[in-house]
């Protein structure tokens, strides 16, 4: 009987500790959920304004016709679109906002999520001279956007060709989609 009590007592204590921790985590989630959603929305709006300045953006529902890599599409007030795409890089998903003008050229890109290697692919999303220069190459691009190794005009980040190709593919997808939107 003593062995059963010796076994049950720590199990009950562990269960109580787990319940208290779960309660605290639930309360923290409840208190921060709204703030986190507000920050995420503001981050998205800032990324959209960075690639195509407009007073407002209206989401377009593409339904089943949306390409697999396109997450969301917005019509910008005054003309043009902002397209959120997700491509696979060397270390995982890369999510970017692509601005597309009425003339079907890229007006800018902003990498909003990335898990690429620090010092290599991560440069694409950094606010640095190298990151700004890399992203700046996409402005004015149209049609099929490719890195120079593949016959295009985009200079890949050194040591990060896969990342550079993924971003080029995302820009190409956004441009092609906007061409169908006309």
C-alpha positions in Angstrom: 0.0 0.0 0.0 2.9 2.4 0.8 4.4 1.8 -2.7 1.1 2.9 -4.3 1.0 6.1 -2.2 4.6 6.8 -3.0 3.7 6.5 -6.7 0.4 8.5 -6.6 1.7 11.4 -4.5 4.3 12.6 -7.1 1.9 12.0 -9.9 -0.8 14.2 -8.3 1.8 16.9 -7.6 3.0 16.8 -11.2 -0.7 17.0 -12.4 -1.3 20.0 -10.2 1.8 21.8 -11.4 0.9 21.1 -15.1 -2.6 22.4 -14.4 -1.3 25.6 -12.9 1.2 26.1 -15.8 -1.6 25.5 -18.4 -3.8 28.0 -16.6 -1.1 30.7 -16.6 -0.3 30.0 -20.3 -4.0 30.3 -21.1 -4.3 33.6 -19.3 -1.2 35.0 -21.0 -2.6 33.9 -24.4 -5.9 35.5 -23.6 -4.3 38.8 -22.6 -1.9 39.1 -25.5 -3.9 37.6 -28.4 -5.5 40.9 -29.5 -2.2 42.8 -29.2 -0.3 40.2 -31.3 -3.0 40.3 -34.0 -2.8 44.1 -34.1 1.0 44.0 -34.5 0.7 41.4 -37.2 -1.9 43.5 -39.1 0.3 46.6 -38.7 3.3 44.7 -40.0 1.4 43.6 -43.0 0.1 47.1 -43.7 3.6 48.5 -43.5 4.9 45.8 -45.9 2.2 46.7 -48.3 2.9 50.4 -48.2 6.6 49.7 -48.7 6.0 47.9 -52.0 3.1 50.0 -53.4 2.0 53.2 -51.6 -1.8 53.6 -51.4 -4.3 55.0 -48.9 -6.2 51.7 -48.8 -6.0 48.1 -50.0 -9.0 45.9 -50.8 -8.6 42.2 -50.6 -9.5 40.3 -53.7 -11.1 36.8 -53.3 -9.6 34.6 -56.0 -11.4 31.5 -54.6 -10.2 28.2 -56.2 -8.4 30.1 -59.0 -5.5 31.3 -56.8 -2.1 29.7 -57.6 -0.8 27.5 -54.9 2.0 30.0 -53.9 -0.3 33.0 -53.7 -1.6 33.7 -50.2 -3.5 37.0 -50.6 -4.1 39.6 -53.2 -5.1 43.3 -52.6 -6.1 45.9 -55.1 -4.5 49.2 -54.2 -6.5 52.4 -54.2 -5.4 54.4 -57.2 -4.2 51.3 -59.2 -2.0 48.3 -58.9 -2.0 45.3 -56.6 -0.1 43.9 -53.7 0.3 40.1 -53.7 1.5 38.0 -50.8 3.3 34.9 -52.0 5.0 32.1 -50.1 7.8 30.1 -51.8 10.2 27.5 -50.5 13.8 28.7 -49.9 16.8 26.7 -48.8 15.7 26.5 -45.1 11.9 26.7 -45.4 9.1 29.1 -46.4 9.8 32.6 -47.5 6.8 34.9 -47.5 7.0 38.2 -49.3 4.8 41.1 -50.4 5.1 42.0 -54.1 3.9 45.3 -55.4 2.6 45.3 -59.0 1.8 48.5 -60.8 -0.9 49.0 -63.5 1.8 48.5 -66.1 2.4 45.0 -64.7 5.9 45.8 -63.4 7.2 45.1 -59.9 7.1 48.2 -57.8 8.9 46.6 -54.9 9.2 43.6 -52.6 9.3 43.1 -48.9 10.2 39.8 -47.3 7.9 39.4 -44.3 8.8 35.9 -43.1 11.9 33.9 -43.6 14.0 31.2 -42.0 17.0 31.5 -44.3 20.6 31.1 -43.2 22.0 34.1 -41.3 24.6 36.0 -43.3 23.5 34.3 -46.6 19.8 34.0 -47.6 18.7 36.1 -44.6 20.2 39.1 -46.2 17.2 39.2 -48.5 15.0 40.4 -45.7 17.5 42.6 -43.8 17.5 46.3 -43.7 21.1 46.6 -44.9 23.0 47.9 -47.9 23.2 44.4 -49.4 19.5 43.6 -48.6 18.3 46.9 -50.0 20.4 46.4 -53.1 19.1 42.8 -53.6 15.4 43.8 -53.2 15.9 46.9 -55.3 16.8 44.8 -58.4 13.2 43.7 -58.6 11.8 47.2 -59.1 10.7 47.6 -62.7 11.0 43.8 -63.5 8.2 42.3 -65.6 7.4 38.9 -67.0 9.5 36.0 -66.0 12.0 37.1 -63.3 15.1 35.0 -63.0 18.6 35.2 -61.5 21.5 35.6 -63.9 22.5 31.9 -63.5 19.2 31.1 -65.1 19.4 33.6 -67.9 17.7 36.5 -66.0 18.9 39.9 -64.7 18.7 39.4 -60.9 22.1 39.1 -59.3 21.7 36.3 -56.7 22.9 36.8 -53.1 26.3 35.3 -52.7 25.9 31.8 -51.4 22.2 32.1 -51.5 21.1 31.1 -55.0 18.2 29.0 -53.8 16.8 31.9 -51.8 17.3 34.3 -54.7 15.5 31.9 -57.0 12.6 31.4 -54.6 12.1 35.2 -54.4 12.4 35.5 -58.2 9.8 32.8 -58.5 7.5 34.6 -56.1 7.8 37.9 -58.0 7.1 36.0 -61.3 4.0 34.4 -59.8 2.7 37.8 -58.5 3.3 39.4 -61.9 1.5 36.5 -63.8 -1.4 36.6 -61.4 -1.9 40.4 -61.8 -1.7 40.0 -65.6 -4.8 37.7 -65.4 -6.5 40.3 -63.2 -5.9 42.8 -65.9 
